[in-house]
Amino acid sequence: MLKFVVGENGKGKTKVLLEHANTQAKTDNGLIVYLDKNKKHIYDLDKKIRLCDVSDYCEFNNKTLKGFVCGLVAGNHDINAIYIDGFLTMSDCDFKADLEPIFDEMQEFSNSSNVDFILSVSSNISRIPEKYKGAIIAAL
């Protein structure tokens, strides 16, 4: 399942994403992974959540992010959810990119791997494809 926290830069998406992850960690028996571009929020996350600073591994774009996430899931079948903070930046999607095929691919992988993806997307809600608007958990 895909879920989204959507809003312009500086509106508080990260705070909502952190709260959502911490709430899930209280009831979830599986592993939760939080992907971020730095380690700034390591003390904001529940100790059960694995923070992964992607900048430690490589420069990311949509293909390398996909490979990284697939590798995480392949290496650990206990992952129930992956939170991606700053999805557009991390996937190197420009603001003209059509997000629907990217989200479709993620949804397909989510279904086949049984892993939920919760993304923060720095954008106006109008940029989210219509078929995914029901998956928005917060619009700021």
N, C-alpha and C positions, 0 to 999 in steps of 0.2 A: 504494500500500500504506500502510496505517496501522500505526504502532507506538506503544507506550505505555511510559512510565516512570511508575509509580504508587506513591504513598505519601502519608502524612500530611505536613503542613507540617513543615519542619525535618529531614527524614529523609535528605537528600542527593540528591534527584532532579536538581537542576541540575548537580551534579558528574557524575553518570552521563550526562546529556544532553550536556554539554560533551565528555566523553571519547568518546562515541559519534560526535559530529559531527567531532571531530578525527581519529578513526580513519578515518572515511569519507573525509575530505579527502585522506588520504594515497594513496588508491587511485582516487578518483573524478575523472573528467576534466570533469564538468559543474559547474555552479554550485551551491553549498550556501548557503542563507539561514537565518539564526538570528534569529527574532523574540523580542524581550525587551521588558520594560517600562522598561528603562534601559540605560545603556552600561557598567554595572559589569563585565561579563565580556569587554570588548573585547580585553584582553590575554591572556585564557585561551583564545581561539579561534585556530586556525590562520589564517594570513594569507590563505588562499584562501577562507575563509568570510566571507560578507557579513553583518555584524551590523546589524540594523535595529531601532532603538529606536522602537517603535510610539507611544510617548507624544509623539513629535515631530509626529505626523500628526493624530490626532483621538481623541476618547473612543471606546473600543471596546465593542461588544456583538457578539452572534453575527452579525448581518447586516453590520455594518461590517467585522468581521474577515474574513468571507467575501469581501466586495467588495475589501478590501485585498489578500488573497491572490490572488484572481482577477486583479487588476490587475498584481501582481508577475509572475504566470505569463504573462499576455498580453503584457507588455512585455519578457519575456526567456524565450525558448524553450530556453535552455541550463540552466534550473534543474532539477536532479535531485532535490533534497530540500529541504524546509522544516521546520526545527525550531521548535517553538513552546513556549517556556518559560512555565509558568504558564497553561496553556490555559483553565482554568475562570475565572480572574480576567480574562484577556484577552478571553474571549468573553462575560463577564458572565453566566455560567450560575450560577444559584443551586443549592444542594445538593438541592433537590427536583426539579430539571429532569430530564426523561428524556433521557439522553445518547444512546440508540440512534439516534433520527432524525438528530441532529447528526452522529454518527459515520458513519451511512449516507450522508449527503450528502457528507461529506468523502471517504469511500471512493469514491463515484461520481466526484467531481471528480478524485481521484487516478488512477483508472483512465482517465478521458478525457484527462487532461493528461499522464499518464506522469510524475507527480511524487509522490515519497514524502513522507508527513507523519509526523513523529516528535513526539509530544506529551508534555509532562510534565503529569500530572493529580494535583492535590493532593486525594487522596481515599483511602478504603479500597478495596482491590481488589474488594470486594463490589459496589461501585457501577458497575463496568465491566460493560457488557452481556455476557452469556454468550458470544455469537458473536464477541466481540472479545478474549476472555481469552487466546486463542492468540497474539495479537499483542503481548502484554506482554513487553517485553525486560528489564524489571527491576521487581520489586515490593519496595518498601522498607518 
